[in-house]
Amino acid sequence: MASYLLIKQLHMLAAGLSIALFILRAWWSVRESPRLERRWVRIFPHVIDTVLLIAGVTLMVLLQAWPTQQPWLAAKLIGLVAYIGVGTIAIKRGRTPATRGVAALIAIAIFAYIVGAAVTRDPLSWWTMMAA
C-alpha cells in the first residue's frame, strides 16, 4: 500500500510539473521566444512526461485496472493522445502565434478533462460532479 501511495504521489507531481512546463513553453511559443531553443527546455519536459507515463502504467498494473475494463481509464488515454496532438500544435506546429495560443488553451482544457476523469473515475470527468 505504501508503494501505491508513493507512485500515486509521483504520478500527480509529474502531472503538475508537466502542465506547468507545458504552459510555460506554450507561452514562449506564442511570444516566439528564443528560450524555447534552450537545451533544458527541449529535454526536461520529456523526462517529466516519461516519469508521468511510467508511474501511470505502474499504477494501472498495481490496481489491475485495464482500459478495456475501466471506461474512465480509456477516456484518460484517449485524452492523452488528444492532448499530445494539440500540444504539438501549441508548441511547434502552429503556423501563427494565434493558432498556437488557441491550441494551447484547447490542450489545457483537455488536460483538465484528463484530471477530472482521474479524480471522478468517470469518463464524463468534471461533468459528473456538476450533474450531481
The first five atom37 places (N, CA, C, CB, O) and aatype in JSON, in Angstrom:
{
  "aatype": [12, 0, 15, 18, 10, 10, 9, 11, 5, 10, 8, 12, 10, 0, 0, 7, 10, 15, 9, 0, 10, 13, 9, 10, 1, 0, 17, 17, 15, 19, 1, 6, 15, 14, 1, 10, 6, 1, 1, 17, 19, 1, 9, 13, 14, 8, 19, 9, 3, 16, 19, 10, 10, 9, 0, 7, 19, 16, 10, 12, 19, 10, 10, 5, 0, 17, 14, 16, 5, 5, 14, 17, 10, 0, 0, 11, 10, 9, 7, 10, 19, 0, 18, 9, 7, 19, 7, 16, 9, 0, 9, 11, 1, 7, 1, 16, 14, 0, 16, 1, 7, 19, 0, 0, 10, 9, 0, 9, 0, 9, 13, 0, 18, 9, 19, 7, 0, 0, 19, 16, 1, 3, 14, 10, 15, 17, 17, 16, 12, 12, 0, 0],
  "atom_mask": [
    [1, 1, 1, 1, 1],
    [1, 1, 1, 1, 1],
    [1, 1, 1, 1, 1],
    [1, 1, 1, 1, 1],
    [1, 1, 1, 1, 1],
    [1, 1, 1, 1, 1],
    [1, 1, 1, 1, 1],
    [1, 1, 1, 1, 1],
    [1, 1, 1, 1, 1],
    [1, 1, 1, 1, 1],
    [1, 1, 1, 1, 1],
    [1, 1, 1, 1, 1],
    [1, 1, 1, 1, 1],
    [1, 1, 1, 1, 1],
    [1, 1, 1, 1, 1],
    [1, 1, 1, 0, 1],
    [1, 1, 1, 1, 1],
    [1, 1, 1, 1, 1],
    [1, 1, 1, 1, 1],
    [1, 1, 1, 1, 1],
    [1, 1, 1, 1, 1],
    [1, 1, 1, 1, 1],
    [1, 1, 1, 1, 1],
    [1, 1, 1, 1, 1],
    [1, 1, 1, 1, 1],
    [1, 1, 1, 1, 1],
    [1, 1, 1, 1, 1],
    [1, 1, 1, 1, 1],
    [1, 1, 1, 1, 1],
    [1, 1, 1, 1, 1],
    [1, 1, 1, 1, 1],
    [1, 1, 1, 1, 1],
    [1, 1, 1, 1, 1],
    [1, 1, 1, 1, 1],
    [1, 1, 1, 1, 1],
    [1, 1, 1, 1, 1],
    [1, 1, 1, 1, 1],
    [1, 1, 1, 1, 1],
    [1, 1, 1, 1, 1],
    [1, 1, 1, 1, 1],
    [1, 1, 1, 1, 1],
    [1, 1, 1, 1, 1],
    [1, 1, 1, 1, 1],
    [1, 1, 1, 1, 1],
    [1, 1, 1, 1, 1],
    [1, 1, 1, 1, 1],
    [1, 1, 1, 1, 1],
    [1, 1, 1, 1, 1],
    [1, 1, 1, 1, 1],
    [1, 1, 1, 1, 1],
    [1, 1, 1, 1, 1],
    [1, 1, 1, 1, 1],
    [1, 1, 1, 1, 1],
    [1, 1, 1, 1, 1],
    [1, 1, 1, 1, 1],
    [1, 1, 1, 0, 1],
    [1, 1, 1, 1, 1],
    [1, 1, 1, 1, 1],
    [1, 1, 1, 1, 1],
    [1, 1, 1, 1, 1],
    [1, 1, 1, 1, 1],
    [1, 1, 1, 1, 1],
    [1, 1, 1, 1, 1],
    [1, 1, 1, 1, 1],
    [1, 1, 1, 1, 1],
    [1, 1, 1, 1, 1],
    [1, 1, 1, 1, 1],
    [1, 1, 1, 1, 1],
    [1, 1, 1, 1, 1],
    [1, 1, 1, 1, 1],
    [1, 1, 1, 1, 1],
    [1, 1, 1, 1, 1],
    [1, 1, 1, 1, 1],
    [1, 1, 1, 1, 1],
    [1, 1, 1, 1, 1],
    [1, 1, 1, 1, 1],
    [1, 1, 1, 1, 1],
    [1, 1, 1, 1, 1],
    [1, 1, 1, 0, 1],
    [1, 1, 1, 1, 1],
    [1, 1, 1, 1, 1],
    [1, 1, 1, 1, 1],
    [1, 1, 1, 1, 1],
    [1, 1, 1, 1, 1],
    [1, 1, 1, 0, 1],
    [1, 1, 1, 1, 1],
    [1, 1, 1, 0, 1],
    [1, 1, 1, 1, 1],
    [1, 1, 1, 1, 1],
    [1, 1, 1, 1, 1],
    [1, 1, 1, 1, 1],
    [1, 1, 1, 1, 1],
    [1, 1, 1, 1, 1],
    [1, 1, 1, 0, 1],
    [1, 1, 1, 1, 1],
    [1, 1, 1, 1, 1],
    [1, 1, 1, 1, 1],
    [1, 1, 1, 1, 1],
    [1, 1, 1, 1, 1],
    [1, 1, 1, 1, 1],
    [1, 1, 1, 0, 1],
    [1, 1, 1, 1, 1],
    [1, 1, 1, 1, 1],
    [1, 1, 1, 1, 1],
    [1, 1, 1, 1, 1],
    [1, 1, 1, 1, 1],
    [1, 1, 1, 1, 1],
    [1, 1, 1, 1, 1],
    [1, 1, 1, 1, 1],
    [1, 1, 1, 1, 1],
    [1, 1, 1, 1, 1],
    [1, 1, 1, 1, 1],
    [1, 1, 1, 1, 1],
    [1, 1, 1, 1, 1],
    [1, 1, 1, 1, 1],
    [1, 1, 1, 0, 1],
    [1, 1, 1, 1, 1],
    [1, 1, 1, 1, 1],
    [1, 1, 1, 1, 1],
    [1, 1, 1, 1, 1],
    [1, 1, 1, 1, 1],
    [1, 1, 1, 1, 1],
    [1, 1, 1, 1, 1],
    [1, 1, 1, 1, 1],
    [1, 1, 1, 1, 1],
    [1, 1, 1, 1, 1],
    [1, 1, 1, 1, 1],
    [1, 1, 1, 1, 1],
    [1, 1, 1, 1, 1],
    [1, 1, 1, 1, 1],
    [1, 1, 1, 1, 1],
    [1, 1, 1, 1, 1]
  ],
  "atom_positions": [
    [[0.82, -1.2, 0.0], [0.0, 0.0, 0.0], [0.87, 1.26, 0.0], [-0.94, 0.0, 1.21], [0.53, 2.25, -0.65]],
    [[1.98, 1.22, 0.72], [2.87, 2.37, 0.77], [3.46, 2.65, -0.6], [3.99, 2.14, 1.79], [3.6, 3.81, -0.99]],
    [[3.8, 1.6, -1.35], [4.37, 1.82, -2.68], [3.31, 2.41, -3.62], [4.93, 0.49, -3.26], [3.63, 3.25, -4.46]],
    [[2.06, 1.98, -3.48], [0.98, 2.54, -4.29], [0.86, 4.04, -4.03], [-0.36, 1.83, -3.98], [0.78, 4.83, -4.98]],
    [[0.84, 4.44, -2.76], [0.69, 5.86, -2.43], [1.88, 6.67, -2.93], [0.54, 6.04, -0.92], [1.71, 7.8, -3.41]],
    [[3.08, 6.11, -2.83], [4.27, 6.8, -3.31], [4.2, 6.99, -4.83], [5.54, 6.01, -2.93], [4.5, 8.08, -5.34]],
    [[3.83, 5.95, -5.54], [3.74, 6.04, -7.0], [2.62, 7.0, -7.41], [3.51, 4.64, -7.62], [2.77, 7.76, -8.37]],
    [[1.51, 6.97, -6.69], [0.41, 7.89, -6.99], [0.86, 9.34, -6.79], [-0.82, 7.58, -6.1], [0.56, 10.21, -7.61]],
    [[1.58, 9.61, -5.7], [2.09, 10.96, -5.45], [3.08, 11.37, -6.53], [2.77, 11.03, -4.05], [3.06, 12.52, -6.99]],
    [[3.95, 10.45, -6.94], [4.91, 10.73, -8.02], [4.16, 11.05, -9.32], [5.86, 9.52, -8.22], [4.53, 11.97, -10.04]],
    [[3.13, 10.28, -9.6], [2.32, 10.49, -10.81], [1.67, 11.88, -10.78], [1.24, 9.39, -10.93], [1.69, 12.6, -11.78]],
    [[1.11, 12.25, -9.64], [0.45, 13.56, -9.53], [1.47, 14.7, -9.59], [-0.35, 13.65, -8.22], [1.2, 15.74, -10.2]],
    [[2.62, 14.52, -8.97], [3.68, 15.53, -9.03], [4.15, 15.71, -10.48], [4.87, 15.14, -8.13], [4.31, 16.84, -10.95]],
    [[4.37, 14.6, -11.17], [4.81, 14.67, -12.56], [3.74, 15.33, -13.43], [5.13, 13.26, -13.1], [4.08, 16.09, -14.34]],
    [[2.46, 15.06, -13.15], [1.38, 15.7, -13.91], [1.4, 17.21, -13.69], [0.0, 15.13, -13.49], [1.26, 17.99, -14.63]],
    [[1.58, 17.62, -12.45], [1.65, 19.05, -12.16], [2.84, 19.73, -12.83], [0.0, 0.0, 0.0], [2.7, 20.81, -13.4]],
    [[3.99, 19.1, -12.76], [5.18, 19.65, -13.42], [4.99, 19.67, -14.94], [6.44, 18.83, -13.06], [5.41, 20.62, -15.61]],
    [[4.37, 18.63, -15.47], [4.16, 18.54, -16.91], [3.3, 19.68, -17.42], [3.52, 17.2, -17.26], [3.64, 20.32, -18.41]],
    [[2.18, 19.94, -16.76], [1.3, 21.01, -17.23], [1.94, 22.38, -17.0], [-0.08, 20.94, -16.52], [1.78, 23.29, -17.81]],
    [[2.67, 22.53, -15.91], [3.35, 23.8, -15.65], [4.37, 24.1, -16.75], [4.04, 23.78, -14.27], [4.45, 25.21, -17.26]],
    [[5.15, 23.08, -17.11], [6.15, 23.27, -18.18], [5.47, 23.48, -19.52], [7.09, 22.06, -18.25], [5.94, 24.25, -20.36]],
    [[4.35, 22.78, -19.74], [3.63, 22.98, -20.99], [3.15, 24.42, -21.1], [2.43, 22.0, -21.08], [3.32, 25.05, -22.15]],
    [[2.56, 24.95, -20.04], [2.06, 26.33, -20.07], [3.2, 27.3, -20.34], [1.36, 26.68, -18.74], [3.06, 28.24, -21.13]],
    [[4.33, 27.08, -19.67], [5.49, 27.96, -19.89], [5.97, 27.88, -21.34], [6.64, 27.57, -18.93], [6.22, 28.91, -21.97]],
    [[6.11, 26.67, -21.86], [6.58, 26.5, -23.24], [5.57, 27.06, -24.24], [6.85, 25.03, -23.54], [5.96, 27.65, -25.24]],
    [[4.29, 26.88, -23.96], [3.26, 27.42, -24.86], [3.31, 28.95, -24.86], [1.86, 26.94, -24.43], [3.18, 29.58, -25.91]],
    [[3.5, 29.53, -23.69], [3.62, 31.0, -23.61], [4.81, 31.47, -24.43], [3.77, 31.46, -22.13], [4.7, 32.42, -25.21]],
    [[5.93, 30.81, -24.27], [7.12, 31.18, -25.04], [6.89, 30.98, -26.53], [8.32, 30.36, -24.58], [7.37, 31.77, -27.34]],
    [[6.15, 29.95, -26.9], [5.86, 29.69, -28.31], [5.0, 30.8, -28.9], [5.17, 28.34, -28.47], [5.26, 31.28, -30.0]],
    [[3.98, 31.19, -28.16], [3.1, 32.27, -28.64], [3.88, 33.57, -28.75], [1.88, 32.45, -27.68], [3.68, 34.35, -29.68]],
    [[4.77, 33.81, -27.81], [5.58, 35.03, -27.81], [6.79, 34.92, -28.74], [6.04, 35.34, -26.4], [7.55, 35.88, -28.89]],
    [[6.97, 33.74, -29.34], [8.1, 33.47, -30.24], [9.44, 33.75, -29.56], [7.98, 34.31, -31.52], [10.34, 34.36, -30.14]],
    [[9.53, 33.28, -28.34], [10.73, 33.49, -27.53], [11.85, 32.51, -27.92], [10.4, 33.34, -26.04], [11.59, 31.34, -28.18]],
    [[13.06, 33.01, -27.96], [14.19, 32.12, -28.23], [14.47, 31.15, -27.07], [15.45, 32.95, -28.51], [15.26, 30.22, -27.2]],
    [[13.82, 31.37, -25.93], [14.0, 30.47, -24.79], [13.57, 29.04, -25.11], [13.21, 30.98, -23.59], [14.05, 28.09, -24.49]],
    [[12.69, 28.88, -26.07], [12.25, 27.54, -26.47], [13.4, 26.7, -27.01], [11.16, 27.63, -27.52], [13.32, 25.47, -27.02]],
    [[14.45, 27.34, -27.45], [15.59, 26.62, -28.03], [16.61, 26.18, -27.0], [16.27, 27.49, -29.05], [17.57, 25.48, -27.34]],
    [[16.42, 26.57, -25.74], [17.38, 26.15, -24.71], [17.34, 24.63, -24.55], [17.07, 26.85, -23.36], [16.3, 24.0, -24.68]],
    [[18.49, 24.09, -24.29], [18.62, 22.63, -24.2], [17.7, 22.02, -23.14], [20.06, 22.25, -23.9], [17.03, 21.03, -23.41]],
    [[17.67, 22.6, -21.95], [16.85, 22.04, -20.88], [15.36, 22.09, -21.23], [17.09, 22.78, -19.57], [14.6, 21.22, -20.82]],
    [[14.96, 23.1, -21.99], [13.55, 23.25, -22.38], [13.16, 22.16, -23.37], [13.3, 24.64, -22.99], [12.0, 21.73, -23.41]],
    [[14.1, 21.72, -24.16], [13.83, 20.65, -25.13], [13.91, 19.26, -24.51], [14.81, 20.75, -26.28], [13.31, 18.33, -25.04]],
    [[14.63, 19.1, -23.39], [14.85, 17.78, -22.81], [13.98, 17.52, -21.57], [16.3, 17.61, -22.45], [13.33, 16.48, -21.48]],
    [[13.97, 18.45, -20.63], [13.34, 18.23, -19.33], [11.86, 17.84, -19.42], [13.48, 19.47, -18.49], [11.43, 16.95, -18.69]],
    [[11.05, 18.48, -20.29], [9.65, 18.06, -20.36], [9.48, 16.59, -20.76], [8.91, 18.93, -21.35], [8.55, 15.93, -20.3]],
    [[10.37, 16.08, -21.6], [10.29, 14.68, -22.0], [10.63, 13.75, -20.82], [11.24, 14.4, -23.17], [10.05, 12.68, -20.68]],
    [[11.57, 14.17, -20.0], [11.92, 13.39, -18.81], [10.72, 13.33, -17.87], [13.16, 14.0, -18.07], [10.35, 12.26, -17.39]],
    [[10.11, 14.48, -17.6], [8.94, 14.56, -16.73], [7.8, 13.71, -17.29], [8.47, 16.02, -16.55], [7.17, 12.94, -16.56]],
    [[7.53, 13.83, -18.58], [6.44, 13.08, -19.19], [6.7, 11.58, -19.18], [6.21, 13.55, -20.62], [5.77, 10.78, -19.09]],
    [[7.97, 11.19, -19.27], [8.32, 9.77, -19.18], [8.04, 9.25, -17.78], [9.81, 9.54, -19.57], [7.49, 8.16, -17.61]],
    [[8.42, 10.01, -16.77], [8.13, 9.63, -15.38], [6.62, 9.54, -15.18], [8.75, 10.66, -14.38], [6.13, 8.6, -14.54]],
    [[5.88, 10.5, -15.71], [4.42, 10.51, -15.6], [3.83, 9.25, -16.22], [3.84, 11.76, -16.28], [2.97, 8.61, -15.61]],
    [[4.27, 8.9, -17.4], [3.74, 7.72, -18.09], [4.12, 6.42, -17.37], [4.26, 7.69, -19.53], [3.28, 5.54, -17.21]],
    [[5.36, 6.3, -16.94], [5.79, 5.09, -16.23], [5.02, 4.94, -14.92], [7.3, 5.13, -15.96], [4.58, 3.84, -14.58]],
    [[4.86, 6.02, -14.19], [4.09, 5.96, -12.93], [2.64, 5.59, -13.21], [4.16, 7.31, -12.18], [2.06, 4.8, -12.47]],
    [[2.06, 6.13, -14.26], [0.68, 5.81, -14.62], [0.51, 4.35, -14.98], [0.0, 0.0, 0.0], [-0.44, 3.7, -14.53]],
    [[1.41, 3.82, -15.78], [1.34, 2.41, -16.16], [1.55, 1.52, -14.93], [2.39, 2.08, -17.25], [0.9, 0.49, -14.78]],
    [[2.47, 1.92, -14.05], [2.7, 1.17, -12.81], [1.44, 1.14, -11.95], [3.88, 1.78, -12.02], [1.08, 0.09, -11.41]],
    [[0.77, 2.27, -11.82], [-0.49, 2.32, -11.06], [-1.54, 1.41, -11.69], [-1.02, 3.76, -10.98], [-2.26, 0.7, -11.0]],
    [[-1.6, 1.45, -13.0], [-2.57, 0.62, -13.71], [-2.33, -0.86, -13.41], [-2.49, 0.88, -15.23], [-3.27, -1.62, -13.18]],
    [[-1.07, -1.26, -13.42], [-0.73, -2.66, -13.15], [-1.0, -3.01, -11.68], [0.75, -2.92, -13.49], [-1.57, -4.06, -11.39]],
    [[-0.61, -2.12, -10.76], [-0.85, -2.38, -9.34], [-2.34, -2.52, -9.03], [-0.25, -1.26, -8.5], [-2.74, -3.37, -8.23]],
    [[-3.14, -1.67, -9.67], [-4.59, -1.71, -9.43], [-5.29, -2.76, -10.28], [-5.19, -0.35, -9.7], [-6.47, -3.05, -10.08]],
    [[-4.56, -3.31, -11.23], [-5.14, -4.21, -12.21], [-6.36, -3.56, -12.87], [-5.54, -5.55, -11.56], [-7.41, -4.17, -13.04]],
    [[-6.17, -2.3, -13.23], [-7.22, -1.52, -13.89], [-6.83, -1.37, -15.35], [-7.41, -0.1, -13.2], [-5.85, -0.69, -15.67]],
    [[-7.57, -2.0, -16.22], [-7.24, -2.01, -17.64], [-8.22, -1.11, -18.39], [-7.28, -3.46, -18.22], [-9.4, -1.06, -18.04]],
    [[-7.75, -0.4, -19.39], [-8.63, 0.5, -20.15], [-9.84, -0.21, -20.77], [-7.84, 1.17, -21.24], [-10.88, 0.41, -20.98]],
    [[-9.69, -1.48, -21.07], [-10.81, -2.22, -21.65], [-11.89, -2.53, -20.61], [-10.3, -3.52, -22.28], [-13.02, -2.85, -20.97]],
    [[-11.53, -2.44, -19.34], [-12.48, -2.72, -18.26], [-12.9, -1.48, -17.49], [-11.89, -3.72, -17.31], [-13.94, -1.48, -16.83]],
    [[-12.11, -0.43, -17.57], [-12.38, 0.81, -16.83], [-12.56, 1.96, -17.83], [-11.22, 1.12, -15.83], [-11.57, 2.49, -18.34]],
    [[-13.79, 2.34, -18.12], [-14.02, 3.41, -19.11], [-13.31, 4.72, -18.79], [-15.49, 3.66, -19.24], [-12.89, 5.43, -19.7]],
    [[-13.18, 5.05, -17.51], [-12.51, 6.3, -17.15], [-11.04, 6.26, -17.53], [-12.65, 6.57, -15.65], [-10.46, 7.28, -17.92]],
    [[-10.42, 5.09, -17.43], [-9.02, 4.95, -17.8], [-8.85, 5.02, -19.32], [-8.45, 3.62, -17.26], [-7.91, 5.63, -19.82]],
    [[-9.77, 4.41, -20.04], [-9.76, 4.52, -21.51], [-9.92, 5.98, -21.92], [-10.88, 3.65, -22.14], [-9.26, 6.45, -22.84]],
    [[-10.81, 6.7, -21.22], [-11.03, 8.12, -21.52], [-9.75, 8.93, -21.27], [-12.18, 8.68, -20.67], [-9.42, 9.83, -22.05]],
    [[-9.04, 8.61, -20.18], [-7.78, 9.29, -19.9], [-6.77, 9.07, -21.03], [-7.19, 8.82, -18.57], [-6.1, 10.0, -21.46]],
    [[-6.67, 7.83, -21.5], [-5.7, 7.53, -22.56], [-6.07, 8.2, -23.87], [-5.61, 6.02, -22.76], [-5.19, 8.69, -24.58]],
    [[-7.35, 8.21, -24.2], [-7.79, 8.92, -25.41], [-7.51, 10.42, -25.26], [-9.31, 8.66, -25.69], [-7.07, 11.09, -26.19]],
    [[-7.79, 10.93, -24.07], [-7.5, 12.34, -23.79], [-6.02, 12.64, -23.91], [0.0, 0.0, 0.0], [-5.63, 13.69, -24.41]],
    [[-5.19, 11.72, -23.45], [-3.74, 11.9, -23.54], [-3.28, 12.02, -24.99], [-3.01, 10.73, -22.86], [-2.46, 12.88, -25.31]],
    [[-3.8, 11.16, -25.84], [-3.45, 11.23, -27.27], [-3.88, 12.58, -27.85], [-4.11, 10.06, -28.05], [-3.14, 13.2, -28.61]],
    [[-5.09, 13.02, -27.51], [-5.58, 14.32, -28.0], [-4.71, 15.45, -27.46], [-7.06, 14.54, -27.59], [-4.36, 16.37, -28.19]],
    [[-4.35, 15.39, -26.17], [-3.52, 16.41, -25.54], [-2.16, 16.51, -26.23], [-3.32, 16.09, -24.04], [-1.67, 17.61, -26.5]],
    [[-1.56, 15.37, -26.52], [-0.26, 15.38, -27.19], [-0.38, 15.99, -28.58], [0.31, 13.95, -27.28], [0.43, 16.82, -28.98]],
    [[-1.41, 15.57, -29.33], [-1.6, 16.1, -30.68], [-1.81, 17.61, -30.7], [0.0, 0.0, 0.0], [-1.17, 18.32, -31.46]],
    [[-2.71, 18.08, -29.86], [-2.99, 19.52, -29.81], [-1.78, 20.26, -29.22], [-4.27, 19.82, -28.97], [-1.48, 21.38, -29.63]],
    [[-1.11, 19.63, -28.26], [0.07, 20.25, -27.65], [1.19, 20.48, -28.65], [0.0, 0.0, 0.0], [1.9, 21.48, -28.55]],
    [[1.35, 19.58, -29.62], [2.39, 19.8, -30.64], [2.06, 21.0, -31.51], [2.56, 18.54, -31.52], [2.95, 21.7, -31.99]],
    [[0.77, 21.24, -31.72], [0.37, 22.44, -32.48], [0.68, 23.68, -31.66], [-1.14, 22.39, -32.84], [1.14, 24.69, -32.2]],
    [[0.43, 23.61, -30.35], [0.66, 24.76, -29.47], [2.14, 25.11, -29.35], [0.09, 24.49, -28.09], [2.49, 26.28, -29.23]],
    [[2.99, 24.12, -29.37], [4.42, 24.37, -29.14], [5.21, 24.5, -30.44], [5.01, 23.24, -28.3], [6.07, 25.37, -30.55]],
    [[4.92, 23.66, -31.43], [5.78, 23.6, -32.62], [5.06, 23.82, -33.94], [6.46, 22.28, -32.67], [5.5, 24.62, -34.77]],
    [[3.96, 23.14, -34.14], [3.37, 23.05, -35.47], [2.46, 24.2, -35.86], [2.63, 21.8, -35.59], [2.19, 24.4, -37.04]],
    [[1.98, 24.94, -34.88], [1.1, 26.07, -35.22], [1.85, 27.11, -36.03], [0.0, 0.0, 0.0], [2.96, 27.5, -35.66]],
    [[1.26, 27.55, -37.12], [1.97, 28.46, -38.02], [2.01, 29.89, -37.52], [1.34, 28.43, -39.38], [2.94, 30.63, -37.82]],
    [[0.99, 30.28, -36.76], [0.94, 31.66, -36.27], [0.85, 31.64, -34.74], [-0.26, 32.43, -36.89], [0.42, 30.65, -34.16]],
    [[1.24, 32.74, -34.1], [1.07, 32.81, -32.64], [-0.38, 32.62, -32.21], [1.58, 34.15, -32.13], [-0.64, 32.0, -31.18]],
    [[-1.32, 33.14, -32.98], [-2.73, 32.98, -32.63], [-3.15, 31.5, -32.67], [-3.62, 33.8, -33.59], [-3.85, 31.02, -31.77]],
    [[-2.71, 30.8, -33.69], [-3.02, 29.36, -33.8], [-2.41, 28.61, -32.62], [-2.49, 28.78, -35.13], [-3.07, 27.76, -32.03]],
    [[-1.17, 28.92, -32.29], [-0.51, 28.26, -31.17], [-1.21, 28.59, -29.85], [0.96, 28.68, -31.1], [-1.33, 27.73, -28.97]],
    [[-1.67, 29.83, -29.7], [-2.37, 30.23, -28.49], [-3.69, 29.49, -28.32], [0.0, 0.0, 0.0], [-3.99, 29.01, -27.22]],
    [[-4.48, 29.4, -29.38], [-5.75, 28.67, -29.31], [-5.5, 27.19, -29.02], [-6.54, 28.84, -30.63], [-6.2, 26.58, -28.21]],
    [[-4.51, 26.62, -29.68], [-4.17, 25.21, -29.44], [-3.74, 25.0, -27.99], [-3.05, 24.75, -30.41], [-4.08, 23.99, -27.39]],
    [[-3.0, 25.94, -27.43], [-2.57, 25.82, -26.03], [-3.77, 25.82, -25.09], [-1.62, 26.97, -25.66], [-3.82, 25.02, -24.16]],
    [[-4.73, 26.69, -25.33], [-5.93, 26.72, -24.49], [-6.73, 25.43, -24.61], [-6.81, 27.92, -24.88], [-7.25, 24.92, -23.61]],
    [[-6.82, 24.9, -25.81], [-7.53, 23.62, -26.01], [-6.78, 22.5, -25.29], [-7.67, 23.29, -27.53], [-7.4, 21.65, -24.65]],
    [[-5.46, 22.49, -25.4], [-4.65, 21.45, -24.73], [-4.83, 21.52, -23.21], [-3.16, 21.6, -25.1], [-4.93, 20.49, -22.55]],
    [[-4.86, 22.72, -22.67], [-5.06, 22.88, -21.22], [-6.44, 22.37, -20.82], [-4.9, 24.37, -20.8], [-6.58, 21.74, -19.77]],
    [[-7.45, 22.63, -21.64], [-8.8, 22.12, -21.36], [-8.82, 20.59, -21.4], [-9.82, 22.69, -22.37], [-9.47, 19.96, -20.58]],
    [[-8.11, 20.01, -22.35], [-8.03, 18.55, -22.43], [-7.33, 18.0, -21.2], [-7.27, 18.1, -23.71], [-7.75, 16.98, -20.64]],
    [[-6.27, 18.66, -20.77], [-5.56, 18.23, -19.56], [-6.5, 18.27, -18.35], [-4.33, 19.13, -19.31], [-6.5, 17.35, -17.53]],
    [[-7.3, 19.32, -18.24], [-8.27, 19.43, -17.14], [-9.28, 18.29, -17.21], [-9.0, 20.8, -17.19], [-9.68, 17.74, -16.18]],
    [[-9.69, 17.93, -18.42], [-10.6, 16.79, -18.59], [-9.95, 15.5, -18.09], [-11.0, 16.64, -20.08], [-10.59, 14.72, -17.39]],
    [[-8.68, 15.29, -18.44], [-7.96, 14.09, -18.03], [-7.89, 14.02, -16.5], [-6.53, 14.06, -18.63], [-8.13, 12.96, -15.91]],
    [[-7.56, 15.13, -15.87], [-7.51, 15.17, -14.4], [-8.89, 14.87, -13.82], [-7.01, 16.56, -13.9], [-9.01, 14.12, -12.85]],
    [[-9.93, 15.44, -14.41], [-11.29, 15.18, -13.94], [-11.68, 13.72, -14.06], [0.0, 0.0, 0.0], [-12.34, 13.18, -13.18]],
    [[-11.28, 13.08, -15.15], [-11.58, 11.65, -15.33], [-10.87, 10.83, -14.26], [-11.16, 11.17, -16.73], [-11.41, 9.84, -13.77]],
    [[-9.65, 11.25, -13.89], [-8.91, 10.53, -12.86], [-9.53, 10.75, -11.48], [-7.43, 10.98, -12.85], [-9.68, 9.81, -10.7]],
    [[-9.9, 11.98, -11.18], [-10.45, 12.3, -9.86], [-11.82, 11.65, -9.65], [-10.57, 13.82, -9.7], [-12.09, 11.08, -8.6]],
    [[-12.67, 11.75, -10.66], [-14.04, 11.22, -10.53], [-14.14, 9.74, -10.89], [-14.98, 12.02, -11.4], [-15.13, 9.08, -10.57]],
    [[-13.1, 9.24, -11.57], [-13.12, 7.87, -12.11], [-14.37, 7.65, -12.96], [-13.07, 6.83, -10.97], [-15.07, 6.64, -12.87]],
    [[-14.6, 8.65, -13.8], [-15.76, 8.64, -14.69], [-15.35, 9.29, -16.0], [-17.0, 9.39, -14.04], [-14.72, 10.35, -15.99]],
    [[-15.68, 8.68, -17.14], [-15.3, 9.28, -18.42], [-15.99, 10.62, -18.68], [-15.63, 8.32, -19.54], [-15.57, 11.36, -19.57]],
    [[-17.02, 10.94, -17.92], [-17.66, 12.26, -18.06], [-16.87, 13.34, -17.34], [-19.09, 12.21, -17.53], [-17.21, 14.52, -17.43]],
    [[-15.83, 12.95, -16.62], [-14.92, 13.87, -15.98], [-15.66, 14.78, -15.0], [-14.19, 14.69, -17.01], [-16.45, 14.3, -14.19]],
    [[-15.42, 16.06, -15.08], [-15.99, 17.03, -14.13], [-17.5, 17.17, -14.31], [-15.33, 18.4, -14.31], [-18.19, 17.62, -13.39]],
    [[-18.03, 16.79, -15.47], [-19.47, 16.92, -15.69], [-20.25, 16.03, -14.73], [-19.83, 16.55, -17.15], [-21.41, 16.31, -14.42]],
    [[-19.63, 14.96, -14.25], [-20.27, 14.09, -13.27], [-20.57, 14.86, -11.99], [-19.39, 12.86, -12.96], [-21.64, 14.72, -11.41]],
    [[-19.62, 15.66, -11.56], [-19.79, 16.43, -10.32], [-20.8, 17.55, -10.51], [-18.44, 17.01, -9.86], [-21.55, 17.88, -9.58]],
    [[-20.83, 18.15, -11.69], [-21.77, 19.24, -11.94], [-23.2, 18.74, -12.03], [-21.39, 19.97, -13.22], [-24.13, 19.47, -11.7]],
    [[-23.38, 17.51, -12.48], [-24.74, 16.96, -12.63], [-25.31, 16.52, -11.29], [-24.73, 15.78, -13.61], [-26.53, 16.38, -11.15]],
    [[-24.44, 16.3, -10.31], [-24.92, 15.79, -9.01], [-25.57, 16.86, -8.17], [-23.78, 15.2, -8.23], [-26.02, 16.59, -7.06]]
  ]
}
